[in-house]
Amino acid sequence: MPYVPVAELKDYVGKELGRSDWLTIDQERINLFAEATGDFQFIHVDPVKAAQTPFGSTIAHGFLSLSLIPKLMEDILVLPEGLKMVVNYGLDSVRFIQPVKVNSKVRLKVELTEVSEKKPGQWLLKATATLEIEGQEKPAYIAEPLSLAFV
């Protein structure tokens, strides 16, 4: 994560901060997410049945792909110097545009869209996070994650 003086945070608003490395979404990751959440819908975990759908294969859970935001964003999001911790503050919006098929490679593009001081020493950072799928024109989703930074 790049760290900058608090006074410079707003200089990054409206700017693309970068893209993460590519990450392959394999069947093992999908199965582990199904196990963790109890969501065993066939489109995620049964390759034979899923092959008969319009997708032609299993697909990642939407919430699996969404849950990757913190990890994929960790080396991209600009944060204030003197950071004590940063926590997930939620999402303002999310739109799932197309599914992530098994064995697809994805990466996150991040743009900082808002910075505000909630309380002294607490900075709310809003970003636009776009999960790109290698070889696809349309992304998997566009989301607006919120991060609360404590300095």
C-alpha positions in Angstrom: 0.0 0.0 0.0 1.3 3.4 -0.8 1.2 5.7 2.2 0.9 9.5 1.8 0.5 12.4 4.2 -3.2 12.9 5.2 -3.2 16.3 3.5 -2.4 14.7 0.2 -5.1 12.0 0.2 -7.6 14.2 -1.7 -5.0 14.7 -4.5 -5.7 11.1 -5.5 -9.5 11.5 -5.8 -10.6 10.8 -9.4 -7.4 9.0 -10.3 -6.9 5.4 -11.2 -4.6 3.9 -8.5 -3.7 0.8 -10.5 -4.5 -2.8 -11.1 -3.8 -5.9 -9.1 -2.0 -9.0 -10.3 -4.0 -11.6 -12.1 -5.6 -14.3 -10.0 -7.0 -17.6 -11.3 -10.4 -18.6 -10.0 -10.1 -22.4 -10.0 -12.7 -25.0 -8.9 -10.9 -25.6 -5.6 -11.4 -22.0 -4.6 -15.1 -22.1 -5.7 -15.6 -25.3 -3.7 -13.9 -23.9 -0.6 -16.2 -20.8 -0.8 -19.2 -23.1 -1.1 -18.1 -25.0 1.9 -17.6 -21.8 3.9 -20.9 -20.3 3.0 -23.1 -23.4 2.6 -24.0 -22.3 -1.0 -23.8 -25.5 -3.0 -25.9 -24.4 -5.9 -25.0 -26.8 -8.8 -23.9 -23.9 -11.1 -20.9 -23.5 -8.8 -20.0 -27.0 -7.7 -21.2 -29.5 -10.3 -19.2 -29.3 -13.5 -21.3 -31.9 -15.3 -24.7 -30.1 -14.6 -23.1 -26.7 -15.1 -21.8 -27.7 -18.5 -25.5 -28.0 -19.6 -26.2 -24.3 -18.8 -25.7 -21.3 -21.0 -22.4 -20.7 -19.2 -21.0 -24.0 -20.3 -19.1 -24.5 -17.0 -19.2 -23.8 -13.3 -19.0 -20.2 -12.3 -17.7 -18.5 -9.2 -20.2 -17.3 -6.6 -20.8 -13.5 -7.1 -20.0 -13.0 -3.4 -16.8 -15.0 -3.9 -15.6 -12.6 -6.5 -16.7 -9.6 -4.4 -14.9 -11.0 -1.3 -11.6 -10.7 -3.2 -11.7 -6.9 -3.0 -9.7 -6.5 0.2 -6.9 -8.8 -0.9 -6.7 -7.6 -4.5 -6.9 -3.9 -3.3 -4.3 -4.1 -0.5 -1.3 -3.1 -2.6 -3.2 -0.5 -4.6 -5.3 1.7 -2.3 -3.5 4.8 -1.1 -3.6 5.2 2.7 -2.7 7.9 5.2 0.8 7.9 6.8 0.7 6.9 10.4 -2.0 4.3 9.7 -2.9 2.3 12.8 -5.5 0.1 11.0 -7.9 0.0 8.2 -11.3 -1.7 8.3 -14.0 -2.7 5.7 -16.8 -0.1 6.1 -19.1 -1.7 3.5 -20.1 -1.0 0.0 -22.1 1.9 -1.5 -23.1 -0.1 -4.5 -22.3 -3.2 -6.5 -23.4 -4.4 -9.9 -22.6 -7.9 -11.2 -22.2 -7.6 -14.9 -21.1 -11.1 -16.0 -20.1 -14.3 -14.2 -16.6 -15.5 -13.6 -16.2 -18.9 -15.2 -14.0 -21.5 -13.6 -10.3 -21.1 -14.4 -10.8 -17.5 -15.5 -8.1 -15.0 -14.5 -9.3 -11.8 -12.8 -7.7 -8.6 -11.6 -9.0 -5.5 -9.8 -8.8 -2.0 -11.2 -9.1 0.6 -8.5 -10.0 4.3 -8.7 -10.2 6.5 -5.6 -13.5 8.5 -5.8 -14.0 10.2 -2.4 -12.0 11.0 0.8 -13.6 12.4 3.9 -12.7 12.8 7.6 -15.5 11.1 9.6 -14.0 12.0 13.0 -10.6 13.3 13.9 -8.1 10.6 12.9 -10.7 8.6 10.9 -10.6 8.8 7.1 -13.3 7.3 4.9 -12.0 6.2 1.5 -14.5 5.4 -1.2 -13.2 3.6 -4.3 -14.5 2.3 -7.6 -13.4 -1.3 -7.9 -13.8 -3.1 -11.3 -13.1 -6.8 -11.5 -11.7 -7.4 -14.9 -11.8 -10.9 -16.5 -8.9 -11.7 -18.8 -9.9 -11.8 -22.4 -13.4 -10.3 -21.7 -14.6 -6.8 -22.7 -17.1 -6.6 -19.8 -16.0 -6.8 -16.2 -17.4 -9.2 -13.7 -18.6 -6.3 -11.5 -18.2 -2.7 -10.6 -18.4 -2.0 -6.9 -17.9 1.0 -4.6 -16.0 -0.4 -1.5 -15.6 1.8 1.6 -12.5 1.6 3.8 -12.2 3.4 7.1 -8.6 4.3 8.0 -7.5 5.1 11.5 -4.4 7.3 12.1 
